[in-house]
Amino acid sequence: MVAGEPVTTRGRKGEYGYDGSFHTVLDNLRLGGDETLLDLGCGRGAAPLAAAKRLPRGRAIGVDLWRADQTENSQQATLSNAALEDVAERVEVHNADTTALPLADESVDVIVSSLAIHNVPTHAGRRKALDETVRVLRPGGRLANADLWETRQHAAHLRELGWPNVRRRNLGWRMWYGGRWFSTRLVTATKPA
């Protein structure tokens, strides 16, 4: 990879950086094509761009705290990737914290997140990030949160709020980080209508 070069999501293998595993999550959401989807911690945009391709009449929003790092993540890289994937007109990005989303209450239909919420440094902060997803998701909206830890607590909190169909499952070996003891779990749920 050349420094500053956008990373495209073309091709199935490795599209999300996880051998396409997150594409299965998107497929299982059965998007109708007109939803507004939010990706928490979107990085270079692989998930919102893959979603935007499934949303010809909708839009995909990516939120991240872009900082200089070894992968050259940036808001501009995400927008460049959106242009390369021919979905720029359906993608918007915000440099924002997941604990204070810059979106109106009940303004999105679907929220996805992969390996983002665990980066919030405190348990209280991670709970606040989950509460922000509850706030911005419309009634009947769907959540798919893949993460390394506290997924059991996330699922329990959503059940306490009365969300039906809360499920938690292991995403399997393709989403292991450092071995099976760091397996990624997916929490899916639907906000009550």
C-alpha positions in Angstrom: 0.0 0.0 0.0 1.2 3.5 -0.8 1.0 6.1 1.9 -2.1 8.2 1.5 -3.6 5.8 -1.0 -7.3 5.0 -0.4 -8.2 1.5 0.5 -11.0 0.2 -1.7 -13.6 -2.3 -0.7 -13.8 -3.9 -4.1 -13.9 -7.7 -4.2 -15.5 -10.0 -1.6 -12.4 -11.3 0.2 -11.1 -8.9 2.8 -13.7 -6.2 2.0 -14.1 -5.2 5.7 -10.7 -6.3 6.6 -12.2 -9.6 8.1 -12.4 -11.8 5.0 -15.9 -10.4 4.3 -17.4 -11.6 7.6 -19.1 -8.3 8.1 -20.8 -8.6 4.7 -22.7 -11.5 6.2 -23.9 -9.2 9.0 -25.0 -6.7 6.4 -26.7 -9.4 4.4 -28.6 -10.6 7.4 -30.0 -7.1 8.0 -32.0 -7.6 4.8 -31.9 -3.9 3.9 -34.7 -2.7 1.7 -32.6 -0.1 -0.1 -34.2 3.1 1.4 -32.9 3.1 4.9 -30.5 5.4 6.7 -27.7 3.3 8.2 -25.2 4.5 10.8 -21.8 2.9 11.3 -20.0 3.6 14.6 -16.3 3.7 14.3 -16.3 3.5 10.5 -12.5 3.9 9.9 -11.8 4.1 6.2 -15.4 3.4 5.4 -15.6 -0.2 4.4 -18.9 -0.9 6.2 -20.8 2.3 5.3 -19.6 1.9 1.7 -20.7 -1.7 1.5 -24.0 -0.6 3.0 -24.4 2.3 0.6 -24.2 -0.2 -2.3 -27.2 -1.9 -0.8 -29.0 1.5 -0.3 -29.8 2.9 -3.8 -32.5 5.2 -2.3 -31.0 5.5 1.2 -27.8 6.7 2.8 -25.0 5.6 4.9 -23.5 7.7 7.7 -20.0 6.9 9.2 -18.9 8.3 12.5 -15.3 8.0 13.8 -12.7 9.9 15.8 -10.1 10.0 13.1 -6.6 10.3 14.5 -3.2 9.8 12.9 -2.2 6.2 13.2 -0.4 3.5 11.3 -3.3 2.8 9.0 -3.7 6.4 7.8 -7.3 6.5 8.8 -8.9 9.9 8.0 -12.2 11.4 7.1 -10.8 12.3 3.7 -9.7 8.7 3.1 -13.2 7.6 3.8 -14.7 10.2 1.4 -12.1 9.2 -1.3 -13.0 5.6 -0.9 -16.7 6.5 -1.3 -15.9 8.3 -4.5 -13.9 5.3 -5.7 -16.8 3.0 -4.9 -19.3 5.3 -6.8 -21.4 5.8 -3.6 -20.2 9.3 -2.5 -23.7 10.8 -3.1 -25.1 8.4 -0.5 -22.4 8.6 2.1 -21.8 11.2 4.8 -19.2 11.1 7.5 -18.8 12.9 10.9 -15.7 13.3 13.1 -17.5 12.6 16.3 -17.4 10.6 19.6 -19.8 7.6 19.8 -20.8 8.9 23.3 -22.2 12.1 21.8 -23.5 11.4 18.3 -24.2 14.5 16.2 -27.6 13.1 15.0 -31.2 13.8 15.9 -33.2 11.5 18.1 -34.8 8.6 16.1 -33.1 9.6 12.9 -31.6 6.3 11.6 -33.1 3.0 10.7 -30.1 0.7 11.2 -26.9 0.9 13.3 -23.9 -1.3 12.7 -20.6 -1.2 14.6 -17.6 -3.5 14.4 -14.9 -3.3 17.0 -15.5 0.3 18.0 -17.4 0.6 21.3 -14.7 -1.3 23.2 -12.3 1.5 22.3 -14.3 3.8 24.6 -12.0 3.9 27.7 -14.5 3.3 30.5 -17.4 1.1 31.3 -19.6 4.2 31.8 -18.5 5.6 28.5 -19.3 2.3 26.7 -22.7 2.3 28.3 -23.2 5.9 27.1 -22.2 4.9 23.5 -24.8 2.1 23.7 -27.4 4.6 25.0 -26.6 7.0 22.1 -27.4 4.2 19.7 -30.8 3.7 21.5 -31.4 7.5 21.2 -30.7 7.9 17.5 -32.3 4.6 16.3 -35.9 4.9 15.1 -38.6 2.7 16.6 -38.5 -0.7 14.8 -34.8 0.0 13.9 -32.2 -2.7 14.0 -28.8 -2.8 15.7 -25.9 -5.1 14.9 -22.9 -4.5 17.2 -19.8 -6.7 16.9 -17.2 -6.3 19.6 -14.6 -7.9 21.8 -16.0 -7.4 25.3 -19.0 -6.2 27.3 -21.3 -7.6 24.6 -23.1 -9.7 27.3 -23.7 -6.5 29.2 -24.9 -4.7 26.1 -27.4 -7.4 25.4 -28.6 -7.4 29.0 -29.1 -3.6 28.9 -31.1 -3.7 25.7 -33.3 -6.5 27.2 -33.8 -4.3 30.3 -35.0 -1.5 28.0 -37.6 -3.9 26.6 -36.0 -4.6 23.2 -37.3 -7.8 21.6 -35.2 -10.3 19.7 -31.9 -9.4 21.4 -29.4 -12.0 20.4 -25.7 -12.5 21.1 -23.5 -14.9 19.2 -19.8 -15.6 18.4 -18.8 -14.5 14.9 -16.3 -17.4 14.6 -12.6 -17.8 13.9 -12.5 -15.2 11.1 -13.1 -12.5 13.7 -10.6 -13.8 16.4 -7.9 -11.4 17.6 -5.0 -13.1 19.2 -6.9 -16.5 19.5 -10.2 -17.8 20.6 -10.1 -16.0 23.9 -10.5 -12.8 22.0 -13.4 -13.8 19.9 -15.8 -11.2 18.5 -19.4 -11.4 19.6 -22.3 -9.9 17.7 -25.3 -8.4 19.5 -28.4 -7.9 17.3 -31.6 -6.4 18.4 -34.7 -4.5 17.3 -35.9 -1.3 19.0 -39.5 -1.5 20.1 -41.9 0.2 17.7 
